[in-house]
Amino acid sequence: MNISHISLLTLTAAALASCAPYPPSLANPFIPNQPTTQGEVPAPTVDTTNSIPLGRPSPDGNKKMVISPYSPYNIIDITGYSSGDIVGDPSTASPNPSTGKLDLTTAKHFRLP
Protein backbone atom coordinates (compact mmCIF):
# COMPACT_ATOMS: atom_id res chain seq x y z
CA MET A 1 0.00 0.00 0.00
CA ASN A 2 1.04 3.47 -0.70
CA ILE A 3 1.62 6.02 2.11
CA SER A 4 -1.18 8.23 0.76
CA HIS A 5 -3.63 5.32 0.96
CA ILE A 6 -2.70 4.60 4.58
CA SER A 7 -3.11 8.23 5.60
CA LEU A 8 -6.42 8.40 3.72
CA LEU A 9 -7.68 5.29 5.54
CA THR A 10 -6.51 6.71 8.88
CA LEU A 11 -8.30 10.00 8.28
CA THR A 12 -11.47 8.19 7.18
CA ALA A 13 -11.44 5.99 10.29
CA ALA A 14 -10.93 9.03 12.52
CA ALA A 15 -13.79 10.90 10.82
CA LEU A 16 -16.15 7.94 11.22
CA ALA A 17 -15.14 7.44 14.86
CA SER A 18 -15.92 11.07 15.62
CA CYS A 19 -19.52 10.57 14.38
CA ALA A 20 -20.29 7.92 17.02
CA PRO A 21 -22.48 9.09 19.93
CA TYR A 22 -20.89 9.65 23.31
CA PRO A 23 -21.30 6.92 25.89
CA PRO A 24 -23.98 7.90 28.47
CA SER A 25 -21.37 8.42 31.18
CA LEU A 26 -19.61 11.09 29.07
CA ALA A 27 -22.63 12.81 27.52
CA ASN A 28 -22.97 15.65 30.05
CA PRO A 29 -21.85 15.17 33.66
CA PHE A 30 -23.70 18.33 34.77
CA ILE A 31 -27.21 17.05 33.95
CA PRO A 32 -28.41 14.52 36.56
CA ASN A 33 -30.62 11.56 35.69
CA GLN A 34 -29.77 11.46 32.01
CA PRO A 35 -31.38 8.69 30.01
CA THR A 36 -28.85 5.92 29.53
CA THR A 37 -30.16 4.90 26.12
CA GLN A 38 -31.16 6.78 23.02
CA GLY A 39 -34.82 5.73 23.59
CA GLU A 40 -37.56 7.51 25.51
CA VAL A 41 -36.87 10.18 28.10
CA PRO A 42 -37.97 9.08 31.60
CA ALA A 43 -41.01 10.76 33.14
CA PRO A 44 -40.32 13.47 35.74
CA THR A 45 -40.73 12.50 39.36
CA VAL A 46 -43.62 14.03 41.29
CA ASP A 47 -43.10 15.17 44.86
CA THR A 48 -45.99 13.64 46.80
CA THR A 49 -44.60 14.50 50.25
CA ASN A 50 -45.89 18.09 50.07
CA SER A 51 -49.61 17.62 49.56
CA ILE A 52 -51.59 20.80 49.03
CA PRO A 53 -55.25 20.57 50.05
CA LEU A 54 -57.97 20.95 47.46
CA GLY A 55 -60.66 23.61 47.67
CA ARG A 56 -64.31 22.64 47.16
CA PRO A 57 -66.67 24.03 44.53
CA SER A 58 -69.20 26.60 45.66
CA PRO A 59 -72.50 25.03 46.78
CA ASP A 60 -74.53 27.39 44.57
CA GLY A 61 -72.70 26.18 41.45
CA ASN A 62 -70.89 29.46 40.76
CA LYS A 63 -67.70 28.51 38.89
CA LYS A 64 -65.92 31.69 40.03
CA MET A 65 -66.22 30.82 43.74
CA VAL A 66 -64.69 28.03 45.85
CA ILE A 67 -64.81 27.08 49.52
CA SER A 68 -61.48 27.22 51.32
CA PRO A 69 -60.33 23.96 52.97
CA TYR A 70 -59.21 25.99 56.01
CA SER A 71 -61.34 27.19 58.92
CA PRO A 72 -63.53 29.39 58.81
CA TYR A 73 -64.20 27.84 55.34
CA ASN A 74 -64.84 31.12 53.55
CA ILE A 75 -66.06 31.35 49.98
CA ILE A 76 -63.26 32.84 47.87
CA ASP A 77 -63.55 34.56 44.49
CA ILE A 78 -61.18 32.87 42.01
CA THR A 79 -61.89 35.02 38.95
CA GLY A 80 -58.84 34.93 36.68
CA TYR A 81 -57.54 31.60 37.95
CA SER A 82 -57.95 28.18 36.37
CA SER A 83 -58.37 24.66 37.69
CA GLY A 84 -55.19 23.32 39.30
CA ASP A 85 -53.78 26.74 40.24
CA ILE A 86 -52.54 27.27 43.78
CA VAL A 87 -54.12 30.22 45.58
CA GLY A 88 -54.00 31.66 49.09
CA ASP A 89 -56.83 32.05 51.59
CA PRO A 90 -56.64 35.66 52.82
CA SER A 91 -58.65 34.83 55.96
CA THR A 92 -55.72 32.71 57.23
CA ALA A 93 -53.11 35.50 56.84
CA SER A 94 -51.40 36.86 59.94
CA PRO A 95 -51.29 40.58 60.71
CA ASN A 96 -47.97 42.35 60.30
CA PRO A 97 -46.97 43.60 63.78
CA SER A 98 -45.47 46.85 62.52
CA THR A 99 -48.31 47.96 60.24
CA GLY A 100 -51.28 46.07 61.67
CA LYS A 101 -52.34 45.07 58.15
CA LEU A 102 -52.69 41.49 56.93
CA ASP A 103 -49.50 40.01 55.49
CA LEU A 104 -50.83 37.95 52.56
CA THR A 105 -47.51 36.11 52.22
CA THR A 106 -48.41 34.23 55.43
CA ALA A 107 -51.76 32.96 54.06
CA LYS A 108 -52.32 29.21 53.76
CA HIS A 109 -52.44 27.93 50.19
CA PHE A 110 -54.69 25.41 48.44
CA ARG A 111 -55.25 24.02 44.96
CA LEU A 112 -58.31 24.91 42.90
CA PRO A 113 -60.59 22.06 41.86
C-alpha positions in Angstrom: 0.0 0.0 0.0 1.0 3.5 -0.7 1.6 6.0 2.1 -1.2 8.2 0.8 -3.6 5.3 1.0 -2.7 4.6 4.6 -3.1 8.2 5.6 -6.4 8.4 3.7 -7.7 5.3 5.5 -6.5 6.7 8.9 -8.3 10.0 8.3 -11.5 8.2 7.2 -11.4 6.0 10.3 -10.9 9.0 12.5 -13.8 10.9 10.8 -16.2 7.9 11.2 -15.1 7.4 14.9 -15.9 11.1 15.6 -19.5 10.6 14.4 -20.3 7.9 17.0 -22.5 9.1 19.9 -20.9 9.6 23.3 -21.3 6.9 25.9 -24.0 7.9 28.5 -21.4 8.4 31.2 -19.6 11.1 29.1 -22.6 12.8 27.5 -23.0 15.6 30.1 -21.9 15.2 33.7 -23.7 18.3 34.8 -27.2 17.1 33.9 -28.4 14.5 36.6 -30.6 11.6 35.7 -29.8 11.5 32.0 -31.4 8.7 30.0 -28.8 5.9 29.5 -30.2 4.9 26.1 -31.2 6.8 23.0 -34.8 5.7 23.6 -37.6 7.5 25.5 -36.9 10.2 28.1 -38.0 9.1 31.6 -41.0 10.8 33.1 -40.3 13.5 35.7 -40.7 12.5 39.4 -43.6 14.0 41.3 -43.1 15.2 44.9 -46.0 13.6 46.8 -44.6 14.5 50.3 -45.9 18.1 50.1 -49.6 17.6 49.6 -51.6 20.8 49.0 -55.3 20.6 50.1 -58.0 21.0 47.5 -60.7 23.6 47.7 -64.3 22.6 47.2 -66.7 24.0 44.5 -69.2 26.6 45.7 -72.5 25.0 46.8 -74.5 27.4 44.6 -72.7 26.2 41.5 -70.9 29.5 40.8 -67.7 28.5 38.9 -65.9 31.7 40.0 -66.2 30.8 43.7 -64.7 28.0 45.8 -64.8 27.1 49.5 -61.5 27.2 51.3 -60.3 24.0 53.0 -59.2 26.0 56.0 -61.3 27.2 58.9 -63.5 29.4 58.8 -64.2 27.8 55.3 -64.8 31.1 53.6 -66.1 31.3 50.0 -63.3 32.8 47.9 -63.6 34.6 44.5 -61.2 32.9 42.0 -61.9 35.0 39.0 -58.8 34.9 36.7 -57.5 31.6 38.0 -57.9 28.2 36.4 -58.4 24.7 37.7 -55.2 23.3 39.3 -53.8 26.7 40.2 -52.5 27.3 43.8 -54.1 30.2 45.6 -54.0 31.7 49.1 -56.8 32.0 51.6 -56.6 35.7 52.8 -58.6 34.8 56.0 -55.7 32.7 57.2 -53.1 35.5 56.8 -51.4 36.9 59.9 -51.3 40.6 60.7 -48.0 42.4 60.3 -47.0 43.6 63.8 -45.5 46.9 62.5 -48.3 48.0 60.2 -51.3 46.1 61.7 -52.3 45.1 58.1 -52.7 41.5 56.9 -49.5 40.0 55.5 -50.8 37.9 52.6 -47.5 36.1 52.2 -48.4 34.2 55.4 -51.8 33.0 54.1 -52.3 29.2 53.8 -52.4 27.9 50.2 -54.7 25.4 48.4 -55.2 24.0 45.0 -58.3 24.9 42.9 -60.6 22.1 41.9 
